Amino acid sequence: MSPDDPMLPVAYRVEKVTKETRDTFTLVTRRMDRAPRHAFEPGQFSMLYVCAVGELPISISGDTADKQNLTYTVRSVGQVTNQLVSLGVGDTLGVRGPFGVPWPVEEARGKDVVVVAGGIGLAPLRPVIYHILRRREEYGRLVLLYGARSPQDQLFRKELTHWSQAPESRVLTTVDYGGVNWHGHVGVVTTMFRYVRLRPERTIAMVCGPEIMMRFVARELETRGVERSQIRVSMERNMKCGCGFCGHCQYGPDFICKDGPVFSYDQIQSRMEAYEI
């Protein structure tokens, strides 16, 4: 946790903006007071504040090794996100955090890591991939299964190619609608498991995407012998404070902001199977 007041936004300046898709942009930001940027772990999020518009949680999608910047990948879906993706280099925003339970990258040492992402769910998992590839000898095989709506909706396309060329790594992508020029896989991301041979006794899985996708991915992993305790999922709910004070993100007995967003599947499987929790 930052030494700053967790309820007080700190001013960050936009250093770079990259258009990922027609409605998704990556913002590289740097703290304006020149203090070290907030340290974070893969899977954590920040509360981003746009003056006179509002605040919302966005996962950190950059590299933990970058000691100056915090990076966020934002899809334009509402008033605040519309303003965030409209920011240009030199504009400012408020940042609180980082908050939340991270992905278990330390627990995963020595194991095969299966990363499964749907849509913009690849953004919170990107720091995990950076972390593993930078310490390649400390981990087993890395498998990334990524599903998007269309080829044009895929995030980080150049990086997907780069990651696929890393040692002991495999990247498989699929889309819902390919079009006449698409020669890759078409279908839901769970269909990609047929191309992967898992070693369940030494596998840990990290999953992020639409909730229905995560349920089916978890079931597929279970059928292939991966224990529920070795499956992690990242949940989303309406967060307001980020600290567990306001109760907006309550999920059964847990609060997504402080007890998540990353949960062990065995911890929340019954809630994920229930209707509209």
C-alpha positions in Angstrom: 0.0 0.0 0.0 1.1 3.5 -0.8 2.3 5.7 2.1 -0.2 8.3 0.8 -3.7 8.6 2.1 -5.5 5.7 0.2 -8.6 8.0 -0.1 -6.7 10.9 -1.6 -5.9 10.8 -5.4 -2.3 11.5 -6.4 -1.7 13.5 -9.6 -0.3 11.5 -12.5 0.6 12.9 -16.0 -0.1 11.0 -19.2 3.2 10.2 -20.9 2.0 8.0 -23.8 -1.2 6.9 -25.4 -1.4 3.8 -27.6 -4.6 2.8 -29.5 -5.0 -0.9 -29.1 -8.4 -1.3 -30.8 -11.2 1.0 -32.1 -12.4 1.6 -28.5 -9.5 0.5 -26.3 -6.4 2.6 -25.4 -3.3 2.1 -23.2 -2.2 5.0 -21.1 1.3 5.2 -19.6 1.2 7.6 -16.7 3.9 9.1 -14.4 3.6 10.6 -10.9 3.9 14.4 -11.2 5.6 15.1 -7.9 8.6 13.0 -9.0 8.2 10.7 -6.0 8.7 7.0 -6.9 5.6 5.6 -8.6 3.3 3.4 -6.4 4.7 -0.2 -6.3 2.2 -2.8 -7.5 1.9 -6.5 -7.9 0.5 -8.3 -11.0 -3.3 -8.3 -10.8 -3.8 -5.2 -8.6 -5.8 -2.2 -9.7 -6.0 1.5 -9.2 -8.9 3.9 -8.7 -8.5 6.5 -11.6 -10.2 9.9 -11.1 -11.0 12.3 -13.9 -11.7 15.7 -12.4 -15.4 16.7 -12.5 -16.4 13.4 -14.2 -15.8 10.5 -11.7 -13.7 7.7 -10.6 -13.5 4.0 -11.4 -11.3 1.0 -10.9 -8.8 0.0 -13.7 -6.4 -2.9 -13.6 -2.7 -2.1 -14.0 -1.5 -3.5 -17.2 2.2 -2.6 -17.2 5.4 -4.2 -16.0 6.2 -4.3 -12.3 9.9 -3.7 -13.4 9.0 -0.3 -14.7 9.8 1.8 -11.6 8.6 5.1 -13.0 5.3 4.5 -14.8 1.9 3.0 -14.1 0.2 1.7 -17.2 -3.6 1.2 -17.7 -5.5 -0.3 -20.6 -9.0 1.2 -20.8 -12.0 0.3 -23.0 -14.5 3.1 -23.6 -17.8 1.9 -22.2 -19.2 4.8 -20.2 -18.8 8.4 -19.1 -15.6 8.1 -17.1 -13.9 5.6 -19.5 -14.8 7.9 -22.4 -13.0 10.7 -20.7 -10.0 8.5 -19.8 -9.5 7.3 -23.4 -9.8 10.9 -24.6 -6.8 12.0 -22.5 -3.7 13.1 -24.4 0.0 13.3 -23.6 0.4 16.0 -20.9 -3.1 15.6 -19.4 -3.5 14.7 -15.8 -5.6 12.3 -13.8 -5.9 11.2 -10.2 -4.6 7.8 -9.0 -5.4 6.0 -5.8 -4.0 2.6 -4.9 -2.8 0.1 -5.9 -5.4 -2.0 -4.3 -6.4 -5.7 -4.2 -5.1 -9.3 -4.0 -2.6 -10.0 -6.8 -2.0 -13.0 -9.0 0.0 -15.8 -7.2 3.2 -15.4 -9.1 5.3 -16.5 -6.2 3.2 -19.6 -5.5 3.6 -20.4 -9.3 7.4 -20.7 -9.2 8.4 -24.0 -10.5 5.0 -24.8 -12.0 3.5 -24.6 -15.4 1.4 -21.5 -15.8 -1.8 -21.5 -17.9 -3.1 -18.0 -18.5 -6.6 -17.8 -20.0 -8.0 -14.4 -21.0 -11.2 -13.1 -22.7 -11.4 -9.7 -24.3 -9.9 -6.9 -22.2 -9.3 -9.6 -19.5 -5.8 -9.9 -21.1 -4.8 -6.5 -19.6 -4.8 -7.6 -15.9 -2.8 -10.7 -16.9 -0.2 -8.9 -19.0 1.9 -8.1 -15.9 2.0 -11.9 -15.1 3.4 -12.6 -18.6 6.0 -9.9 -18.2 7.0 -11.3 -14.8 7.3 -14.9 -16.0 9.2 -14.1 -19.2 11.7 -11.9 -17.2 12.4 -14.8 -14.9 11.9 -17.6 -17.4 14.1 -20.1 -15.6 12.0 -20.0 -12.4 8.8 -21.3 -14.1 7.7 -24.2 -16.1 5.8 -24.0 -19.4 3.8 -20.8 -20.1 0.5 -21.3 -22.0 -1.6 -18.3 -23.0 -5.1 -18.9 -24.4 -6.8 -15.7 -25.5 -10.2 -15.1 -27.0 -11.6 -11.9 -28.5 -14.7 -10.9 -30.4 -12.9 -10.4 -33.6 -9.3 -10.1 -34.9 -9.6 -6.3 -34.7 -10.6 -6.6 -31.0 -7.4 -8.4 -30.0 -5.2 -6.5 -27.6 -1.4 -6.3 -27.7 -1.2 -8.0 -31.1 2.6 -7.4 -31.5 3.2 -8.7 -28.0 1.2 -11.8 -28.7 3.6 -12.6 -31.5 6.6 -11.8 -29.3 5.3 -13.9 -26.4 4.7 -16.9 -28.7 8.4 -16.9 -29.6 9.6 -17.1 -26.0 11.2 -20.3 -24.8 8.8 -22.9 -23.3 5.8 -20.7 -24.2 2.7 -21.3 -26.3 0.2 -18.7 -27.4 -3.2 -19.7 -28.9 -5.8 -17.2 -29.9 -9.4 -17.5 -31.1 -12.1 -15.1 -32.1 -15.9 -15.2 -32.2 -16.2 -13.8 -35.7 -13.2 -14.1 -38.0 -14.2 -12.7 -41.4 -12.9 -13.8 -44.8 -9.4 -12.7 -44.1 -9.0 -14.5 -40.8 -7.2 -17.9 -41.0 -6.9 -18.6 -37.2 -9.2 -20.3 -34.8 -12.9 -19.4 -34.4 -14.9 -20.3 -31.3 -14.9 -19.8 -27.6 -11.7 -19.9 -25.7 -12.4 -23.2 -24.1 -12.0 -24.9 -27.5 -8.3 -24.1 -27.4 -7.7 -26.6 -24.6 -7.9 -29.4 -27.2 -4.5 -28.1 -28.5 -2.8 -28.1 -25.1 -1.5 -31.0 -23.1 -1.6 -30.1 -19.4 0.4 -31.5 -16.6 -2.3 -31.0 -13.9 -0.2 -32.0 -10.9 2.1 -29.1 -11.6 -0.2 -26.6 -13.2 -1.6 -23.3 -11.8 -4.1 -21.4 -13.9 -4.9 -17.7 -13.9 -8.2 -16.6 -15.6 -9.7 -13.2 -16.4 -12.6 -12.3 -18.6 -16.4 -12.3 -18.6 -17.8 -14.2 -15.7 -19.6 -16.8 -17.8 -16.3 -17.4 -19.7 -14.4 -17.9 -16.4 -17.0 -20.4 -15.2 -16.6 -22.6 -18.3 -12.8 -22.3 -18.3 -12.7 -23.4 -14.6 -14.9 -26.4 -15.4 -12.7 -27.3 -18.4 -9.6 -27.1 -16.2 -11.2 -29.3 -13.6 -12.1 -32.0 -16.1 -8.4 -32.0 -17.1 -7.3 -32.6 -13.5 -6.4 -29.2 -12.3 -7.4 -28.7 -8.7 -9.8 -25.9 -7.8 -7.3 -24.5 -5.4 -4.8 -24.1 -8.3 -7.3 -22.0 -10.4 -7.4 -18.3 -9.8 -10.0 -16.0 -11.2 -10.3 -12.2 -11.2 -13.7 -10.8 -10.4 -15.3 -7.5 -11.2 -18.0 -5.6 -9.2 -18.9 -1.9 -8.8 -16.2 -0.5 -6.6 -16.3 3.0 -5.1 -13.7 3.3 -2.3 -11.2 0.5 -3.1 -10.6 -0.1 0.6 -13.5 -2.1 1.7 -15.3 0.8 3.5 -18.3 1.5 1.3 -19.7 -2.0 0.6 -20.5 -1.4 -3.0 -18.4 -4.4 -4.2 -19.6 -6.9 -1.6 -19.6 -10.5 -3.0 -21.1 -12.8 -0.4 -18.9 -12.4 2.7 -16.1 -10.8 0.7 -15.4 -7.4 -0.8 -13.9 -7.6 -4.2 -11.6 -4.5 -3.6 -9.8 -5.9 -0.6 -10.4 -9.6 -0.6 -10.0 -9.8 -4.4 -10.1 -9.1 -7.2 -8.1 -12.4 -7.5 -9.8 -15.3 -5.8 -9.0 -19.0 -5.6 -11.8 -20.9 -7.5 -12.4 -23.3 -4.6 -13.1 -20.2 -2.5 -15.9 -18.8 -4.6 -17.0 -21.6 -6.9 -20.5 -21.9 -5.3 -21.1 -18.2 -5.7 -20.0 -18.2 -9.3 -22.5 -20.9 -10.0 -25.3 -19.0 -8.3 -27.6 -16.7 -10.3 -27.0 -12.9 -10.1 -24.7 -12.7 -7.0 
